[in-house]
Amino acid sequence: MKTRDFAYELPDHLIAQTPLKNRLDSKLLVLDKMNGDITHESFKHLDQYLKKGDVLVLNDTEVIPARLIGSKTDTGATIEVLLLHDKGDNIWECLVKKAKKVKVGTVITFSTHLNMECVATFDEGIRHFKLIYQGILYEILDALGEMPLPPYIHEKLEEKDRYQTVYSKHKGSAAAPTAGLHFTKKYLNHLKDLGIEICYVTLHVGLGTFRPVKVDDVKNHKMHEEYFSVSEKTKTIVNQALKEKRRVIPIGTTSLRTLESSVDAAGYLSAKSGVSDLFIYPGFEFKIVSGLITNFHLPESTLLMLVSALASKQYIMNAYQSAIKENYRFFSFGDAMFIQ
């Protein structure tokens, strides 16, 4: 299985640069994973495709203003740092631009309240920094940092909360779980009123989700670890649904990977916390999930490979071509797909 098998051509004008004014106004492509049938809908009509007793699993991570611009204390060179993962004891895993300039012992100054000292170096621009600060870290980041929008977005984000789900709760993500951006609190309550159960997991989106695949053979790609957590409450809800053969539908690939990373020996969900480097591509055997609500993903990405495992690659590629023909908006601020 080759990485190039997951390539497709996308016109630049279909890459969504800004969020829609109203979250529910996105388009929704509904794909039947059994036969490849495609229906074009509005996201606000998602309720017509859900059933009483379905369980939706949402990722309640909160994006932090993780992109920081500082300067080396010795030379004054400008350095851009993206915070990826809190490893404890004020040590953070980071992605650094101009990483060759940053070696062990390099100190970067961001303000009078925040400095970082490099304590370890790794390939592909990864560095570990010890954060030296005064005050409350997340308040400092709110003042200094920028929302870490993907590089294909060139427009300024006018409202920070539009790169945040309405149910975000636990700080720690370097990117939004973008499938959740389509929901409003009112619509989630509407779904609950219809008898649809809603529960939450946490996965702090880091390098594993958006790291490009650089190998020719898909099986040789190594996912980067991301922190996740599944609560006892979510475990109980999901396992009861599995026993009753009701559908478990994650909102977004991060929720899906969290669920499938937490399967016990009997095929049920465990309540646990840890790190996941689970790489899902065609041939993967799903234990928990039966469907997925997601956005449209980059060519040759691990996320496109994941959705191609849930439906067939042929059905997914057909759906993408149909979406392009119908002028769907792609990627983080784009439209949605429901694979059922």
Secondary structure as UniProt FT lines:
FT   HELIX           3..6
FT   HELIX           12..14
FT   HELIX           23..25
FT   STRAND          27..31
FT   TURN            33..35
FT   STRAND          38..42
FT   HELIX           43..49
FT   TURN            52..53
FT   STRAND          55..59
FT   STRAND          61..63
FT   STRAND          67..72
FT   TURN            73..75
FT   STRAND          78..88
FT   TURN            89..90
FT   STRAND          91..96
FT   TURN            97..98
FT   HELIX           99..101
FT   TURN            104..105
FT   STRAND          107..111
FT   TURN            112..113
FT   STRAND          114..121
FT   TURN            124..125
FT   STRAND          126..133
FT   HELIX           137..144
FT   TURN            151..152
FT   HELIX           160..163
FT   TURN            166..167
FT   STRAND          170..173
FT   HELIX           178..182
FT   HELIX           185..193
FT   TURN            194..195
FT   STRAND          197..203
FT   HELIX           207..210
FT   HELIX           218..220
FT   STRAND          226..230
FT   HELIX           232..243
FT   TURN            244..245
FT   STRAND          248..251
FT   HELIX           253..260
FT   TURN            265..266
FT   STRAND          273..276
FT   TURN            282..283
FT   STRAND          292..295
FT   TURN            299..300
FT   HELIX           302..310
FT   HELIX           313..325
FT   TURN            326..327
FT   TURN            332..333
FT   STRAND          336..339
//
